[in-house]
């Protein structure tokens, strides 16, 4: 397993990050996965044995059960692991049990530490932007957690360009800890990130962590044009899906991924992940698993590299629409 620096920090993480969203299966999260403690122990051990040292979860996944299961599964391996979790979502019925206020951040950091069975969180991420909480309050609370040793690094997730840049500017102006990563939706069927956020991350030296790099399982190859959809899968019914995209375009991408994978004796899943690892700014690709066989296949992504020509073919197939002001700015780049 190849390692990369986590953004502009001095620590290294595996190119593949294990996302524990499939652990638990409570309420809303049941459709994502229902991995219990016994299965999780096996999956996590397989991941570690194959070189993964980076694990990601969130306090809202299965109402905290994901953190609890992951913490127990890591056990004595915790000291060798870079552990990430998130805060922002609703964790109770009270009016202050949601958001990025000082109160919610500190209370939920303590709760996450307890569930994870650890004294510190390596990467503590705000799960999304909170328009109700002053950024200064959020960033000061995160800075305090770093200074007292409960958190080592902080990151953002699901932010727009202006939100992220404003946060970085406030941190610089007030000498607070800065976000070192951006966790964002990025895949061959969703390259919107490349408009503003990828250039921002490259300029400000933030590491990009990709969530749903397989498009909710679409880019694994189990959904094919003209074929019946697998029963019980996330996209068995394509209507009303959380992740929206043009499936016809997606089928073309999967066909090309299959051709590329065959050139490398690899799987379609590996090819989809490998493509993202060739993109600038990416520190690690987050992917989950319901079985140890799935994670054993995924880790092989790090064993090979897609050629520049293969990347270009996929770039051309998955090119996002040209929107203003980018189509105008493209022409001006050649004026100087």
N, C-alpha and C positions, 0 to 999 in steps of 0.2 A: 504494500500500500504506500503510494507516494504521499508526502507531506507538503503542506504549504503554510506560509505564515498567515496568521489570522489578521487580515488587514495590515495596519501599520504597527502591529505589536511585535513583541519578541517571542511569542509562543507559536508552536506549529501544531496544525490540526490535519487530520486525514482528509484527503480529497473527497471522500465520501463521509458524510455525517449521517448518523442514524437518527431518524425522527421517530419519536415514541408516540405519535398520535394514535396508532393502532392499539395501544395498550389500554385495557379497561373496558370500553364499550358501554359506558353509561349514557342514558338518554340520547341526545342528539348525536353523540359520537359513535353510537352502535353501528351505523352504516359504514363508518371508516374502518372499524375493526373491533374484535372482541378478544384480544389476546389476554389470557389470564397469567397469573404469576408463574406457573410452571412452564408455560410456553415462552414467556418473556425471558426467563432465566436461560433457556436453551438458545433463543435468538441472540440475546446480548452476548453470551459466551462465544457463539459462533462469530459474531461481529468483531469482538476483541481478538479472538484467535487469528482472524484474518487481517488484523492491522488497524481497525477503526478505533480511534481514540477520542472521537468527538460525538457527543450525544445531545440531542435537543428535545425539549418538551415545553409545556406551558401549564400554568396553574388552572386554566379552564378545560384542558383536555380531560374528558370523562370526569369532570367536576373534581379534579385533583387526584383521581385514582391513577392516572398515567404517571404522575410524579412519584407517587408511592410505590408503584410496581417497578418503575425504572430504578429508583433508589435501592430497593431490595435486590434487584437483579445485578446491579453493579457491585454491591457488597464490598469486599476487600479490594476490588479493582479500582475503587473510587479515586485513590491517590494518583493513578496513572491516566486519568480521564479528564478531558476538558468538557465540563458539564454546563449546558445552557438551558435556561428556562425564560419564561416571559410573564409580564404583568400588564394588566389593563382591563381585561374582561370582567364581567359580573361573577362574583364568587359567593354571593349571598343575596338575601332579599332587602337588606337595609339600604338606605339612600346613599351611603358612603362606601358601599361594597362594590364599587366599579370606578374605573377611570384612572387618572394619573395624578391624583392629589398626593400630597405628602403622607396623609393618613393611609390611603389605600396602598401606596407603594411599600411603606414600611411594614404595615400589618401583613401584607401578602408575601413580602420577602421572608418574614419570619415563618409564615405558614409553609412556604415552599421549602425552606431549609429543613423544617421538621419532617415534612413528607418525604423529601429526598434523602433524609438521614445523613446530612452533611453539615459542616460548619461554615461552608462558603460556596458561592456560586461563581463559576469562572466567567460566564457571560450572561449578564442580566439584561433582557431586552424589553423595551416597551412594545407591546403587541400591535399597537396602531396609534395614530394621532388622537389626542383628546382635546377637542375645541373648547371644553369647559374649564380645563385646568391651565393656569398660567405656565408657560414653558419654564420660566425661571423657578417656579416652585417644584416642578417635576425634576429638572436638572439638578437643583440643589439637594433634593432628597436622594437622588441617585449618587451624587457626589459624596454625600454623608455616608452612604452604605459602603462605598469604596474605601473611604478614609477609616472606617471602623473595622474593615476587614471582612465584612459579610459578602461583599461582591468584589471581583477583581477587574472586570471590564464591563462596559455597558454598550448596548447596541440598540438600534431602532428597527422597526418593521412596519411595512405597509404605510409609508409616508409619501407625500408628493415631494417634488423637488424643492419648492419654496419652504415647506415645513421642515425638511431635513436641514437645508442650508441655514435657516433661521436658528435652529437648535444649535448647530455647530458654531454659529456666530456668537450666540449668547454664552456658550461655554468658553469660547476664547476670550470674550470681553470680561467675563467674571471669574476667569481662572478656575473653571470647573472641569471635571472629567468630561471628555468628549466621547461621543459615540464612535466606536471603532469598526462597526459592521452595519450593514443594512440587510435584513432578511426580507426577501421580496419574491413575488410570483414571477417566474422566468422559465420559459421552455420554448421549444420549437413552435408551439402553437400560441405562444404569448410573449412576443418580443417588445412589448410596449416600453419596457424598462430602458430600452436603448435610446429613447428620445432624450430624456433629461437625467434620469437617475444613474445610468452607467457613466456618462461623462462626469457627473458630480462626484461619484465615488472614486473615479480615477483621479480627478483633480484634488480631492480632499483625502485621498489614500484610505478610504474605507473598503473593507473586504465585503464582497457580495456573497450572501448565503442564499441559495435558491430554494424556495419551497414549491412543492408540486412540480418538480422538473419533468415528471412524466404525464402532466396534464390530467391528474386524477385517474391514472392508469391507462389513458387512451394510447400513449406512446409505448406501451409494452407489446403491442401487436395483437392483443386479444380481441380488439375490435377491428374488423376488416370490411372493406366495401363489399356489399352483396352477400354477406354471411350473417347468420343468426348471432345475436349478442349472447354472451355467456349469462346464465341465470345467476341472480344474486350479486352481480357486480355493481359498482357504483354508477356505471352508465348503461345498465341494462335498459332503463327507460331514459332516453336522451332529453326528454322534456323537463323543464323546471330545474335544470342542473345549476349548481353554484358556479361552476366554471363554464363560461359560454365561449364558443369558438365555432368557426366554419368547419364542420366535420368533413366535407368533401375535400377541402384543402388539407385537412389532417390526414385523410386516407392517402393522399399523394405523398405526404411526408413519411408516413409509415412504410409505404412501398419503397421509398428511397433508403430509408433506414435499414430495411431488410437487405437491400443490395449491398450496402456498405458493411453491414454486420457480417454477411457471408464472406466478404473479402478478408475479414480479420478472424474468422472462426469464432465469432462473438454472437450475442443475442441482440434483438431489437432494443431491449431495455438498456443494455450496455451502450449501444450506439447513441441512443437519445441522451444519456448522461454524459458520454464522452464528448459529444458536441458542445455541451455547456462548459466543460472543463477546458475547452480550447478558446473560450471567450474571455476577453480582457476583464480583469478585476475580480473574477470569481475565486473566492478562497476555498469554498467547499459546497458540495451539492447535497442537499438534504433529501433523503429518501427513507421511507419506512418499509416494513415487512410484516407479513402475517405468519411466515414460516421461516425456519432457519435455512431452508433450501433457497428461498428468495434472496436472502441477504448474502448467501454464499455465491450466488450468481452475480449480484450487484457489485460485490467487491472486486470482481475481475475486470470491472471498468477501468481500474487503475493500471492494468497490466499492458495496455496498448494505447496508441494515440491515433486519432483520425488524421488523415493527411489534409493539407491545406486545400487541395482540390476537392476532396470530399466535403469539407466544411463549406466551401463555396457553393457546391451543388445544393446543400441544405439551406444555406443563406438565401439563395435565389428562390427556392421553393417556398420558404417561410417568411419572405420579406414583408414587413408590416406596411400598412398604407402610408403614403406620403401626406403628412398633415402640415398645416401652417404653424409656426413660421419656418419649419425645417426645409421644405422644398425651396423656399426663397433663399435661405441662408446657404444651402448647398451650392448655388450658383455663385454667391458672393465670395466663397472660399477661393475661387480661382481668379478673382479680380485683382489680387495684390501681387 
